[in-house]
Each structure stands twice: as C-alpha cells, then as structure tokens.
C-alpha cells in the first residue's frame, strides 16, 4: 500500500467496478477521502458510503471511471478548462475535484467562485 490514500481508494473502486461489483470495502481512510467521495455522491457517481473505525464501505453509482491526478497540479481559474479537456471525456460530463483555500469543490464551483487550487481527482 502506498502513501496516497486517495489514489489507492479510487483504484480499489475502479477495480471493483471492472470486476462487476457494486460495493467495495476500503481499509484505511481519511476525512479528505470522505470529502472526495462526498463530491462524487453529490453528482451521483457514488451511491453511498459508510465508515466505521477502520474501514470504509463504498457503494458505486453511475460511475464509469475515476482516477487520482498525479502529480497534483496547481492551477489558476484560467487553466481549469485545459485540464477539463485533458481529463474529462466531454464538456459537461464528469467532475474534476479541486482543493482550494475554501475547501474541496468541483471544477464548475471553482470557476463560478473564480478560485484556483490543486487538482486531486476526476470522475465521470
């Protein structure tokens, strides 16, 4: 297991999706990972998630693909569009998760608030 909980968890979700499973149990999690999954749940890519002391159970929704962005690029508002084209399959399809000074948010919210930040992951 590597040092990056976000990348490990999203890889486990994708492996479960490819194996045809709708539920995945992830050992070890953080509040940051839960925030990323909350954004996915908001958009319907994740149906639900529950956590106890040591594990996190994720129920997969209408997710097609998700991945952590490595290295974590820092972007201005004007550069978000470029990374949307690079990582998302079409305009308006999917989300980029961006860590900003005001917290985690999607690419649309960051553009509305005119805030840049660090790219974390993407889902569609």
C-alpha contacts under 8 A as a table, 3 or more apart, distances in Angstrom:
res1	aa1	res2	aa2	distance
1	X	8	X	7.44
2	X	5	X	7.41
2	X	8	X	7.23
4	X	7	X	5.56
4	X	8	X	6.29
5	X	8	X	5.14
5	X	9	X	5.96
5	X	28	X	7.71
5	X	29	X	6.61
5	X	30	X	7.52
5	X	33	X	7.20
6	X	9	X	5.26
6	X	10	X	6.14
6	X	33	X	5.74
6	X	68	X	6.65
7	X	10	X	5.30
7	X	11	X	6.05
7	X	67	X	6.85
7	X	68	X	5.04
8	X	11	X	5.14
8	X	12	X	6.21
9	X	12	X	5.07
9	X	13	X	6.25
9	X	26	X	6.49
9	X	33	X	7.98
10	X	13	X	4.98
10	X	14	X	6.20
10	X	66	X	6.40
10	X	67	X	5.85
10	X	68	X	6.84
11	X	14	X	5.10
11	X	15	X	6.09
11	X	66	X	7.93
11	X	67	X	6.86
12	X	15	X	5.08
12	X	16	X	6.15
12	X	24	X	7.34
12	X	26	X	7.38
13	X	16	X	5.21
13	X	17	X	6.16
13	X	24	X	6.34
13	X	58	X	7.84
13	X	60	X	7.65
14	X	17	X	4.92
14	X	18	X	6.12
14	X	65	X	6.75
14	X	66	X	6.75
15	X	18	X	5.12
15	X	19	X	6.16
16	X	19	X	4.98
16	X	20	X	6.30
16	X	21	X	5.18
16	X	22	X	7.09
16	X	23	X	7.37
16	X	24	X	6.33
17	X	20	X	5.17
17	X	21	X	5.56
17	X	22	X	6.58
17	X	60	X	7.56
18	X	21	X	7.55
21	X	24	X	7.34
22	X	59	X	5.81
22	X	60	X	5.22
22	X	61	X	7.71
23	X	57	X	6.95
23	X	58	X	5.64
23	X	59	X	4.50
23	X	60	X	6.09
24	X	57	X	5.78
24	X	58	X	5.30
24	X	59	X	6.62
24	X	60	X	7.90
25	X	55	X	6.65
25	X	56	X	5.67
25	X	57	X	4.47
25	X	58	X	6.36
26	X	29	X	7.28
26	X	55	X	5.56
26	X	56	X	5.01
26	X	57	X	6.25
26	X	58	X	7.71
27	X	54	X	6.16
27	X	55	X	4.42
27	X	56	X	6.36
28	X	54	X	5.69
28	X	55	X	5.52
28	X	56	X	7.13
29	X	33	X	6.35
29	X	34	X	7.53
29	X	54	X	7.55
29	X	55	X	6.86
29	X	56	X	6.64
30	X	33	X	5.23
30	X	34	X	6.41
31	X	34	X	4.99
31	X	35	X	6.20
32	X	35	X	5.07
32	X	36	X	6.41
33	X	36	X	5.07
33	X	37	X	6.24
34	X	37	X	5.04
34	X	38	X	6.03
35	X	38	X	4.91
35	X	39	X	6.48
35	X	104	X	7.16
36	X	39	X	5.33
36	X	40	X	6.53
36	X	97	X	7.07
36	X	104	X	7.45
37	X	40	X	4.89
37	X	41	X	6.06
37	X	46	X	6.93
37	X	49	X	7.73
38	X	41	X	4.93
38	X	42	X	6.11
39	X	42	X	5.00
39	X	43	X	6.56
39	X	97	X	7.73
39	X	105	X	7.29
39	X	106	X	7.34
40	X	43	X	5.32
40	X	44	X	6.16
40	X	45	X	5.09
40	X	46	X	5.36
40	X	123	X	7.33
41	X	44	X	4.88
41	X	45	X	5.71
41	X	46	X	4.45
41	X	47	X	5.86
41	X	48	X	6.60
42	X	45	X	7.79
42	X	46	X	7.95
43	X	46	X	7.76
44	X	47	X	6.18
44	X	61	X	6.09
44	X	62	X	6.30
44	X	63	X	7.75
45	X	60	X	6.70
45	X	61	X	4.79
45	X	62	X	4.84
45	X	63	X	4.47
45	X	123	X	7.44
45	X	124	X	7.18
46	X	49	X	7.65
46	X	58	X	7.33
46	X	59	X	6.15
46	X	60	X	4.74
46	X	61	X	4.50
46	X	62	X	7.03
46	X	63	X	6.84
47	X	58	X	7.78
47	X	59	X	5.33
47	X	60	X	5.50
47	X	61	X	4.60
47	X	62	X	7.99
48	X	58	X	6.04
48	X	59	X	5.12
48	X	60	X	7.30
49	X	56	X	6.93
49	X	57	X	5.44
49	X	58	X	4.36
49	X	59	X	5.99
50	X	56	X	5.80
50	X	57	X	5.22
50	X	58	X	6.69
51	X	54	X	7.58
51	X	55	X	5.82
51	X	56	X	4.31
51	X	57	X	6.13
52	X	55	X	5.73
52	X	56	X	6.62
60	X	63	X	6.63
63	X	66	X	7.46
63	X	123	X	7.19
63	X	124	X	5.93
64	X	123	X	7.65
64	X	124	X	5.62
65	X	123	X	5.74
65	X	124	X	5.47
66	X	121	X	7.31
66	X	122	X	5.58
66	X	123	X	4.22
66	X	124	X	6.47
67	X	121	X	5.65
67	X	122	X	5.70
67	X	123	X	6.74
68	X	120	X	5.93
68	X	121	X	4.06
68	X	122	X	6.49
69	X	72	X	5.93
69	X	73	X	7.89
69	X	119	X	6.52
69	X	120	X	5.45
69	X	121	X	4.99
69	X	122	X	7.29
70	X	73	X	7.57
70	X	120	X	7.82
72	X	118	X	6.05
72	X	119	X	5.46
72	X	120	X	6.14
73	X	118	X	5.55
73	X	119	X	5.51
74	X	116	X	7.59
74	X	117	X	5.49
74	X	118	X	4.24
74	X	119	X	6.38
75	X	78	X	7.87
75	X	79	X	5.69
75	X	80	X	6.47
75	X	116	X	5.54
75	X	117	X	5.50
75	X	118	X	6.11
75	X	119	X	7.29
76	X	79	X	5.29
76	X	80	X	6.69
76	X	115	X	7.15
76	X	116	X	4.36
76	X	117	X	6.67
77	X	80	X	5.49
77	X	81	X	8.00
77	X	110	X	7.37
77	X	111	X	6.13
77	X	114	X	6.03
77	X	115	X	5.80
77	X	116	X	4.83
78	X	81	X	6.65
79	X	82	X	5.35
79	X	83	X	6.71
80	X	83	X	5.27
80	X	84	X	6.20
80	X	107	X	7.02
80	X	111	X	7.80
80	X	116	X	7.81
81	X	84	X	4.99
81	X	85	X	6.36
82	X	85	X	5.28
82	X	86	X	6.30
83	X	86	X	4.81
83	X	87	X	5.95
83	X	88	X	7.94
84	X	87	X	5.44
84	X	88	X	5.35
84	X	91	X	7.66
84	X	96	X	7.12
85	X	88	X	5.81
85	X	89	X	7.28
85	X	90	X	7.24
85	X	91	X	7.50
87	X	122	X	7.16
88	X	91	X	7.47
88	X	93	X	6.85
88	X	94	X	6.23
88	X	95	X	7.47
88	X	96	X	7.96
88	X	122	X	7.48
88	X	123	X	7.85
88	X	124	X	7.18
89	X	93	X	6.77
89	X	94	X	7.76
89	X	124	X	7.97
90	X	93	X	5.40
90	X	94	X	7.96
93	X	124	X	6.38
94	X	122	X	7.25
94	X	123	X	5.45
94	X	124	X	3.93
95	X	106	X	5.95
95	X	107	X	6.29
95	X	108	X	7.90
95	X	122	X	5.58
95	X	123	X	5.46
95	X	124	X	6.45
96	X	106	X	5.53
96	X	107	X	5.22
96	X	119	X	7.20
96	X	120	X	7.55
96	X	121	X	5.93
96	X	122	X	4.38
96	X	123	X	6.72
97	X	104	X	6.78
97	X	105	X	5.85
97	X	106	X	4.85
97	X	107	X	6.45
97	X	119	X	6.21
97	X	120	X	5.47
97	X	121	X	5.16
97	X	122	X	5.84
98	X	104	X	5.67
98	X	105	X	5.47
98	X	106	X	5.93
98	X	107	X	6.53
98	X	110	X	7.62
98	X	116	X	7.94
98	X	117	X	5.97
98	X	118	X	5.50
98	X	119	X	4.66
98	X	120	X	5.63
98	X	121	X	7.46
99	X	102	X	7.95
99	X	103	X	5.79
99	X	104	X	4.47
99	X	105	X	6.53
99	X	117	X	5.38
99	X	118	X	5.08
99	X	119	X	6.42
99	X	120	X	6.70
100	X	103	X	5.12
100	X	104	X	5.96
100	X	105	X	7.30
100	X	110	X	7.97
100	X	115	X	6.94
100	X	116	X	6.27
100	X	117	X	4.41
100	X	118	X	6.57
101	X	117	X	7.18
105	X	109	X	6.18
105	X	110	X	6.44
106	X	109	X	5.37
106	X	110	X	6.26
107	X	110	X	5.10
107	X	111	X	6.20
108	X	111	X	5.22
108	X	112	X	6.23
109	X	112	X	5.03
109	X	113	X	6.15
110	X	113	X	5.19
110	X	114	X	5.81
110	X	115	X	5.15
110	X	116	X	6.64
111	X	114	X	4.83
111	X	115	X	6.39
111	X	116	X	7.96
112	X	115	X	7.96
